[in-house]
């Protein structure tokens, strides 16, 4: 485990559990791949738009579950500081969970509203771009957590 000190206590990063949570949620990774594939189509048909809306709704739910599990099992709050490593990294990851969830939730709200109003096909490229921005931020977040896991397990990047 890696401990990260913060002003209200210490956050212990349980690297093994965090990795296990990531490995066990195959649905999240499948949904991300599906959304990425839909964005690559750049085809503005109503069927594609409906698939995209459904995929994002499922993705939002899966992201919420993933972040909840990560915070429950991968980040443990403890009142006693121990070994200090990467001060702010665990706290940053937890803040990113909230930001990323709100970002995907907002995109879902927009596409669902556009589908209801009948403007989804017209504006689909805008929603693809919004998802791609979320995806870039999500990938950066995953890299941060991967670094926390590597350090928590005592593994350098070169050993992987």
C-alpha positions in Angstrom: 0.0 0.0 0.0 1.1 3.6 -0.7 0.1 6.3 1.7 -0.6 9.8 0.6 -0.8 12.5 3.3 -3.4 15.2 3.1 -4.4 17.9 5.6 -7.4 15.9 7.0 -5.5 12.6 7.3 -3.9 10.0 5.1 -5.2 8.3 2.1 -3.8 4.8 1.7 -3.7 3.6 -1.9 -4.4 -0.2 -1.8 -2.7 -0.9 -5.2 -3.7 -4.6 -5.3 -7.4 -4.0 -4.7 -7.4 -1.0 -7.1 -5.9 -3.2 -9.8 -8.4 -6.0 -9.1 -11.3 -3.6 -9.4 -10.0 -2.4 -12.7 -9.4 -5.9 -14.0 -12.9 -7.2 -13.0 -15.0 -4.5 -14.7 -14.9 -5.8 -18.3 -18.2 -4.2 -19.0 -16.7 -0.7 -18.5 -13.9 -1.4 -21.0 -16.3 -2.9 -23.5 -18.6 0.1 -23.3 -15.7 2.5 -23.8 -14.5 0.5 -26.8 -18.1 0.6 -28.2 -18.4 4.3 -27.7 -15.0 4.9 -29.3 -16.0 2.7 -32.3 -19.3 4.6 -32.7 -17.4 7.9 -32.8 -15.1 6.6 -35.5 -18.1 5.9 -37.7 -18.9 9.6 -38.1 -22.1 8.4 -39.7 -25.0 10.6 -38.7 -27.9 8.1 -39.1 -30.7 7.8 -36.6 -29.8 4.2 -35.8 -26.2 5.2 -35.0 -27.4 8.0 -32.8 -29.7 5.7 -30.9 -26.9 3.3 -30.3 -24.7 6.1 -29.1 -27.3 7.4 -26.7 -27.8 3.9 -25.3 -24.1 3.2 -25.1 -23.4 6.5 -23.2 -26.2 5.8 -20.7 -24.7 2.4 -19.9 -21.2 3.9 -19.8 -22.3 6.5 -17.3 -23.7 3.8 -15.1 -20.6 1.7 -15.4 -18.3 4.6 -14.8 -20.2 5.5 -11.6 -20.0 1.9 -10.4 -16.3 1.7 -11.2 -15.4 4.9 -9.4 -17.5 3.8 -6.4 -15.7 0.5 -6.2 -12.3 2.1 -6.6 -13.0 4.6 -3.8 -14.3 1.9 -1.6 -11.6 -0.7 -2.1 -8.7 1.1 -3.8 -8.4 4.2 -1.6 -8.6 3.8 2.1 -8.9 6.8 4.5 -6.7 6.5 7.6 -6.1 9.0 10.3 -2.4 8.1 10.8 0.2 9.2 8.3 2.6 6.4 7.4 5.0 6.4 4.3 4.6 9.6 2.2 4.5 9.2 -1.5 3.2 11.3 -4.3 1.4 13.8 -2.0 -1.8 14.8 -3.7 -1.9 12.0 -6.3 -4.6 9.9 -4.6 -6.6 13.0 -3.7 -6.3 14.1 -7.3 -7.6 10.7 -8.5 -10.6 10.9 -6.2 -11.4 14.5 -7.4 -11.1 13.3 -11.0 -13.6 10.6 -10.3 -16.2 13.3 -9.5 -15.2 15.5 -12.4 -15.3 12.6 -14.9 -18.6 11.3 -13.7 -20.2 14.7 -13.9 -18.7 15.1 -17.4 -20.1 11.8 -18.7 -23.4 12.5 -16.9 -23.7 15.9 -18.6 -23.0 14.4 -22.0 -25.7 11.8 -21.4 -28.2 14.4 -20.4 -27.5 16.4 -23.6 -27.8 13.4 -26.0 -30.9 12.2 -24.3 -32.5 15.6 -24.5 -31.4 15.9 -28.2 -32.9 12.5 -28.9 -36.2 13.5 -27.3 -36.3 16.8 -29.2 -35.3 15.0 -32.5 -32.1 17.0 -33.0 -29.7 14.2 -32.2 -28.8 13.4 -35.8 -28.1 17.0 -36.6 -25.8 17.5 -33.6 -24.3 14.1 -33.4 -20.8 15.3 -34.4 -20.9 17.7 -31.4 -21.7 14.9 -29.1 -19.0 12.7 -30.6 -16.5 15.5 -29.9 -17.8 15.9 -26.3 -17.3 12.1 -25.7 -13.8 12.3 -27.2 -12.9 15.0 -24.7 -14.3 12.9 -21.9 -12.3 9.9 -23.2 -9.1 11.9 -23.3 -9.6 13.0 -19.7 -10.5 9.4 -18.7 -7.4 8.0 -20.3 -5.2 10.6 -18.4 -7.0 9.6 -15.2 -6.3 5.9 -15.9 -2.6 6.7 -16.4 -2.5 8.5 -13.0 -4.1 5.5 -11.3 -1.8 3.1 -13.2 1.2 5.1 -11.8 -0.3 4.9 -8.3 -0.7 1.1 -8.7 2.8 0.7 -10.0 4.3 2.6 -7.2 2.1 0.9 -4.6 3.3 -2.5 -5.9 6.9 -1.3 -6.0 7.1 -1.8 -9.8 8.9 0.6 -12.0 7.7 1.4 -15.5 10.7 -0.4 -16.9 9.7 -3.6 -15.3 6.3 -3.8 -17.0 
